[in-house]
Amino acid sequence: VENSKGQVLLQQRSFDLKISPGNWTPAADGTVPKDSTYDETAPRELEEEVGLKGVPLIKTNKIHAKFEFGWRQVQGYTVICDWPLEKFTIQRDEVEQIEWVDKQQLLAEISGKAPHTRVYPPSCKMWPKLFNLV
């Protein structure tokens, strides 16, 4: 999720999750169930995790990436949304908080070129390619 100010919406994962607890990740992410598709799962996860629904998702890139739990195919999507943070409804059992972050600052942080206090999962290295952030 990006806005017209050049910011990216990030979520901090709940500290109770088994995978990457407390890490900052894209606004929504999830695993595609066996009986579903990327195109069905992406809008469902976006609505569940941050309350954004009925918006046109733009498919970006599909990549093969390694996570701490193994290799996965990952499909990226983007959407432009200019909501203020308080308009989003976060899924409290999965999302600790959300934050708009300047895209250039995010790129500098995940590349290790800027100091930051957010903790990102190792998979953040794929975000620029997955979401066309550069």
Secondary structure, DSSP 8 states (H G I E B T S, - for coil): -B-TTSEEEEEEE-TT-SSSTT-EEES------TT--HHHHHHHHHHHHH---S---EEEEEEEEEETTEEEEEEEEE-B----GGG----TTTEEEEEEEEHHHHHHHHTT-S--S----GGGGGHHHHHT--
